[in-house]
Amino acid sequence: MDVQLFESLLYRGESETLDFKVDQYSFEKATDEEKSELLKDILAFANAWRDSDAHILIGVQENRGTKAAVLGVTKQLEDHAVHEFVNGKTQKPVTFSYEVFPFGAMQCGIIQVPVQERPFYLRKDFGRLKANEVYIRRGSATGKATPDEIADMGKRLSTPPVPAFIVLAEPHLRSGGPFAEVYLAAWLVNQGEASAYDLQVNFEGGPRQVGFEQSIWDEKPASFPGRIQLSKYPLHRSDRQPLATWFVATAELTSEQHARLASKQRLDPDETLTSVQGVDVNFRLKILARDQPPVSIMVQFTKDEIKSLRGKTFLPVKE
């Protein structure tokens, strides 16, 4: 562990590869029930679907949406003692390490679990844990693996799970006097089997008036036509996060429609509008995540297709 990696982990959310613990695990002179928490966490991360090392940061408090707080711990575990404890109870040795990590005036504990052959389980009951149960980390929670998950564990190591991206889009209206501006709002969705970290989206070409969700994305300085956006957060399995909005048309409203929109009532873009003046849209999103090959998504439609964009899904294209 180095300072750069440690600090980058502080900005990430809990997932299949990361957990934060404010207090040190109960170990020395602890009961079997207390010690089973440490054992369960190590087994769950060792069995998790992931393609990079997992880390448990001890003495760190998660702050959702912002940087985690480093509090430090006064008691540390002995690496050899934890190894003897864990591997004396599993059906085969688990590869992991415990490290005392100094950070400023404080010291944290770090458990690192690399990707390895699975599954792991206990040979006999211990504390709150049951023999032959395969505990697994899913997102920020720990549960028991299903029979199908256990069957897949051994055969997927050579092809680890990866993120898979799509873009979902929905048109919406903004009032503008007797006219309404039609915008397309887009969300980036991870339909894959692994979390995506250090996300970067390159908007190649297309309209300049693309607006990004600033609470999610930071813009990297670049010359147009390319625009590079860096995500502040990882995108976990089955999650979606706001991506961008862009102008696609101007629609003339009837007096009744204008009154409804002005009073913040819902007005669907696919209603019969007096007239619609749209624009052709054609640009590419190139999505990059750490340790993953780039994914390209083509956003392409004509001004005559605007009313059919409700629930539109933009899928990856082959290079």
C-alpha positions as CSV (number, residue, x, y, z in Angstrom):
1,M,0.0,0.0,0.0
2,D,1.3,3.5,-0.9
3,V,-0.1,6.9,0.0
4,Q,-1.5,7.6,-3.5
5,L,-3.5,4.4,-3.5
6,F,-4.7,4.8,0.1
7,E,-5.9,8.4,-0.6
8,S,-7.7,7.3,-3.8
9,L,-9.5,4.6,-1.8
10,L,-10.8,7.3,0.6
11,Y,-12.9,8.8,-2.2
12,R,-14.6,5.5,-3.2
13,G,-17.7,4.0,-1.8
14,E,-17.9,0.6,-0.1
15,S,-18.2,-2.2,-2.7
16,E,-17.0,-5.8,-3.6
17,T,-13.4,-4.4,-3.3
18,L,-13.6,-2.0,-0.4
19,D,-14.8,-1.8,3.2
20,F,-14.3,0.8,5.9
21,K,-14.0,-0.1,9.6
22,V,-14.0,2.6,12.3
23,D,-12.9,0.3,15.1
24,Q,-10.3,-2.5,15.1
25,Y,-11.6,-6.1,14.9
26,S,-12.0,-7.9,18.3
27,F,-9.3,-10.5,18.3
28,E,-7.0,-11.0,21.2
29,K,-8.9,-12.4,24.2
30,A,-12.1,-12.1,22.2
31,T,-15.0,-14.6,22.1
32,D,-15.6,-16.9,19.1
33,E,-18.6,-14.8,18.2
34,E,-16.6,-11.6,18.2
35,K,-13.7,-13.1,16.2
36,S,-16.1,-14.5,13.6
37,E,-16.7,-11.0,12.3
38,L,-13.1,-10.8,11.1
39,L,-13.2,-14.3,9.7
40,K,-16.5,-13.7,7.8
41,D,-15.2,-10.4,6.2
42,I,-12.0,-12.0,4.9
43,L,-14.0,-15.0,3.5
44,A,-16.6,-12.8,1.9
45,F,-14.0,-10.6,0.1
46,A,-12.1,-13.7,-1.0
47,N,-15.3,-15.1,-2.5
48,A,-16.5,-11.9,-4.1
49,W,-17.0,-11.3,-7.8
50,R,-14.2,-8.8,-8.7
51,D,-11.2,-8.3,-10.9
52,S,-8.9,-6.4,-8.6
53,D,-7.6,-6.5,-5.0
54,A,-10.0,-6.0,-2.2
55,H,-9.1,-3.7,0.8
56,I,-10.5,-3.4,4.3
57,L,-9.4,-0.1,5.8
58,I,-9.5,-0.1,9.6
59,G,-9.6,3.1,11.5
60,V,-11.4,4.9,8.6
61,Q,-15.0,6.2,8.7
62,E,-17.0,6.3,5.5
63,N,-18.6,9.6,4.5
64,R,-21.1,8.9,1.7
65,G,-20.6,11.3,-1.2
66,T,-17.3,12.7,0.1
67,K,-13.9,11.7,1.3
68,A,-13.7,9.1,4.1
69,A,-12.3,10.3,7.4
70,V,-9.1,8.8,8.7
71,L,-9.4,8.3,12.5
72,G,-6.7,5.7,13.1
73,V,-6.6,2.9,15.6
74,T,-4.5,2.3,18.7
75,K,-4.4,-1.5,18.6
76,Q,-3.1,-3.5,15.6
77,L,-3.3,-7.1,14.6
78,E,-0.4,-9.4,14.0
79,D,-0.3,-10.6,10.4
80,H,1.0,-14.1,11.3
81,A,-1.6,-14.5,14.1
82,V,-4.5,-13.6,11.7
83,H,-3.2,-16.0,9.1
84,E,-2.9,-18.8,11.6
85,F,-6.5,-18.1,12.8
86,V,-8.1,-17.9,9.4
87,N,-6.3,-20.7,7.6
88,G,-6.7,-23.0,10.5
89,K,-10.5,-23.0,9.9
90,T,-10.9,-22.9,6.1
91,Q,-10.9,-25.9,3.7
92,K,-7.8,-24.4,1.9
93,P,-5.5,-21.5,2.6
94,V,-6.8,-18.0,1.9
95,T,-4.2,-15.5,0.5
96,F,-4.4,-12.1,2.2
97,S,-2.2,-9.7,4.2
98,Y,-2.5,-7.4,7.2
99,E,-0.5,-4.2,7.2
100,V,0.0,-1.4,9.7
101,F,-0.2,1.8,7.6
102,P,1.0,5.1,9.0
103,F,-1.0,8.2,7.7
104,G,0.1,11.5,9.2
105,A,0.2,11.2,13.0
106,M,-2.2,8.1,12.9
107,Q,-1.9,4.5,12.1
108,C,-4.5,2.4,10.3
109,G,-4.8,-1.3,9.6
110,I,-5.2,-2.6,6.1
111,I,-6.3,-6.1,5.0
112,Q,-5.6,-6.8,1.4
113,V,-7.2,-9.8,-0.4
114,P,-6.1,-10.5,-4.0
115,V,-8.2,-12.3,-6.6
116,Q,-7.6,-16.1,-6.2
117,E,-9.2,-19.5,-6.8
118,R,-12.5,-19.9,-5.0
119,P,-14.7,-20.8,-3.2
120,F,-13.6,-20.7,0.5
121,Y,-15.6,-22.0,3.4
122,L,-15.2,-23.3,7.0
123,R,-14.5,-26.9,7.8
124,K,-16.7,-26.7,11.0
125,D,-18.9,-24.2,12.7
126,F,-17.2,-21.2,14.4
127,G,-18.9,-18.5,16.4
128,R,-21.8,-17.2,14.3
129,L,-20.5,-18.9,11.1
130,K,-21.6,-22.2,9.8
131,A,-19.5,-25.0,8.2
132,N,-19.7,-25.3,4.4
133,E,-21.4,-22.0,4.0
134,V,-19.9,-19.8,1.3
135,Y,-20.0,-16.2,2.4
136,I,-19.8,-13.5,-0.3
137,R,-19.5,-9.8,-0.6
138,R,-22.1,-8.1,-2.8
139,G,-21.8,-4.4,-3.1
140,S,-21.5,-3.1,0.4
141,A,-23.3,-6.1,2.0
142,T,-22.3,-9.6,2.9
143,G,-24.5,-12.7,2.4
144,K,-24.5,-16.3,1.5
145,A,-23.6,-17.5,-2.0
146,T,-26.3,-19.3,-4.0
147,P,-25.6,-22.8,-5.4
148,D,-25.4,-21.3,-8.9
149,E,-22.8,-18.7,-7.7
150,I,-20.7,-21.4,-6.0
151,A,-20.8,-23.5,-9.2
152,D,-19.6,-20.6,-11.3
153,M,-16.8,-19.5,-9.0
154,G,-14.3,-22.1,-10.1
155,K,-14.8,-21.6,-13.9
156,R,-14.8,-17.7,-14.0
157,L,-11.3,-16.9,-12.7
158,S,-9.8,-17.0,-16.3
159,T,-12.6,-14.6,-17.4
160,P,-13.2,-12.3,-14.5
161,P,-16.5,-10.3,-14.3
162,V,-16.4,-6.9,-16.0
163,P,-18.6,-3.8,-16.1
164,A,-21.0,-3.4,-19.1
165,F,-22.4,0.0,-20.0
166,I,-25.5,1.3,-21.7
167,V,-27.0,4.8,-21.8
168,L,-30.7,5.3,-21.0
169,A,-32.3,8.6,-22.3
170,E,-35.6,10.4,-21.7
171,P,-36.8,13.6,-23.3
172,H,-38.2,16.4,-21.1
173,L,-39.5,20.0,-21.5
174,R,-38.3,23.3,-20.2
175,S,-40.6,26.4,-20.4
176,G,-39.5,29.2,-22.7
177,G,-42.4,31.6,-23.2
178,P,-44.8,30.3,-25.8
179,F,-42.2,27.7,-26.7
180,A,-40.7,24.8,-24.9
181,E,-37.2,23.5,-25.2
182,V,-36.9,19.8,-25.5
183,Y,-33.9,18.2,-23.8
184,L,-32.7,14.7,-23.7
185,A,-31.6,13.5,-20.2
186,A,-29.2,10.5,-20.1
187,W,-28.1,8.1,-17.4
188,L,-25.1,5.9,-17.5
189,V,-26.0,2.3,-16.4
190,N,-23.7,-0.5,-15.4
191,Q,-25.3,-3.8,-16.5
192,G,-22.2,-5.9,-15.9
193,E,-21.0,-8.2,-13.1
194,A,-18.3,-5.9,-11.7
195,S,-18.0,-2.4,-10.3
196,A,-16.4,0.3,-12.6
197,Y,-13.8,2.6,-11.1
198,D,-12.1,5.8,-12.3
199,L,-14.8,6.3,-14.9
200,Q,-14.0,8.6,-17.8
201,V,-16.5,9.6,-20.5
202,N,-15.2,11.3,-23.7
203,F,-17.8,13.1,-25.8
204,E,-16.5,13.0,-29.3
205,G,-18.0,15.5,-31.6
206,G,-21.7,16.2,-31.5
207,P,-23.5,19.3,-30.0
208,R,-21.6,21.7,-27.8
209,Q,-24.5,22.4,-25.5
210,V,-24.2,19.1,-23.6
211,G,-24.7,19.8,-19.9
212,F,-23.2,17.4,-17.3
213,E,-24.4,16.6,-13.8
214,Q,-21.8,18.6,-11.9
215,S,-22.4,16.7,-8.6
216,I,-21.2,13.5,-10.4
217,W,-18.8,14.6,-13.1
218,D,-15.7,16.9,-13.3
219,E,-14.7,18.2,-16.7
220,K,-11.1,17.7,-17.7
221,P,-9.8,20.6,-19.7
222,A,-9.8,19.7,-23.4
223,S,-10.3,21.4,-26.7
224,F,-13.7,21.0,-28.5
225,P,-14.9,18.8,-30.3
226,G,-13.9,16.4,-27.5
227,R,-15.1,16.8,-23.9
228,I,-13.7,14.6,-21.2
229,Q,-15.7,14.0,-18.0
230,L,-14.3,12.3,-14.9
231,S,-16.7,10.6,-12.5
232,K,-16.3,11.4,-8.8
233,Y,-17.8,8.0,-7.8
234,P,-17.6,4.3,-8.8
235,L,-20.5,2.8,-10.7
236,H,-21.4,-0.5,-9.1
237,R,-23.4,-3.4,-10.6
238,S,-27.0,-2.5,-11.5
239,D,-26.4,1.1,-10.5
240,R,-27.1,4.1,-12.7
241,Q,-26.0,7.7,-12.3
242,P,-27.0,10.9,-14.1
243,L,-24.8,11.6,-17.1
244,A,-25.8,14.6,-19.1
245,T,-28.6,16.6,-20.8
246,W,-28.6,18.1,-24.3
247,F,-30.9,20.2,-26.4
248,V,-32.8,18.4,-29.2
249,A,-35.7,20.5,-30.3
250,T,-38.0,23.6,-29.8
251,A,-41.7,22.9,-29.6
252,E,-44.5,25.5,-29.9
253,L,-47.1,25.1,-27.1
254,T,-50.9,25.6,-27.1
255,S,-52.1,28.0,-24.4
256,E,-53.4,25.1,-22.3
257,Q,-50.1,23.2,-22.6
258,H,-48.1,26.4,-21.7
259,A,-50.3,26.9,-18.6
260,R,-49.7,23.3,-17.5
261,L,-46.0,23.6,-18.0
262,A,-45.8,27.0,-16.2
263,S,-47.6,25.5,-13.2
264,K,-45.0,22.7,-13.1
265,Q,-47.5,20.1,-14.2
266,R,-46.1,17.2,-16.2
267,L,-46.1,17.7,-20.0
268,D,-44.9,14.7,-22.0
269,P,-42.7,15.5,-25.0
270,D,-44.7,12.9,-27.0
271,E,-47.9,14.8,-26.6
272,T,-49.3,16.4,-29.8
273,L,-47.5,19.8,-29.9
274,T,-48.3,22.6,-32.3
275,S,-45.0,22.3,-34.1
276,V,-41.6,20.9,-33.4
277,Q,-38.3,22.1,-34.8
278,G,-35.7,19.5,-34.0
279,V,-32.0,19.0,-34.7
280,D,-30.1,16.0,-35.9
281,V,-27.9,14.5,-33.2
282,N,-24.8,12.4,-34.0
283,F,-21.9,11.8,-31.6
284,R,-20.0,9.1,-29.8
285,L,-19.4,8.5,-26.1
286,K,-16.2,6.6,-25.3
287,I,-16.4,5.2,-21.8
288,L,-13.2,4.1,-20.0
289,A,-12.9,2.4,-16.6
290,R,-9.8,1.4,-14.7
291,D,-8.3,-1.8,-16.1
292,Q,-11.0,-2.2,-18.7
293,P,-11.0,-1.8,-22.5
294,P,-12.8,1.3,-23.8
295,V,-16.5,1.1,-24.7
296,S,-18.0,3.2,-27.4
297,I,-21.7,4.2,-27.6
298,M,-23.1,6.0,-30.6
299,V,-25.9,8.5,-30.0
300,Q,-27.6,9.1,-33.3
301,F,-31.1,10.2,-34.3
302,T,-32.8,12.6,-36.7
303,K,-35.0,15.5,-35.8
304,D,-38.0,13.5,-37.0
305,E,-37.3,10.8,-34.4
306,I,-37.3,13.0,-31.3
307,K,-40.8,12.0,-30.2
308,S,-39.8,8.3,-30.2
309,L,-36.9,8.8,-27.8
310,R,-38.9,8.0,-24.7
311,G,-37.1,5.2,-22.9
312,K,-34.4,5.1,-25.6
313,T,-31.5,2.8,-24.9
314,F,-28.1,3.5,-26.6
315,L,-26.0,0.4,-26.7
316,P,-22.3,-0.1,-27.3
317,V,-21.1,-0.3,-30.9
318,K,-18.3,-2.4,-32.3
319,E,-15.2,-0.5,-33.2
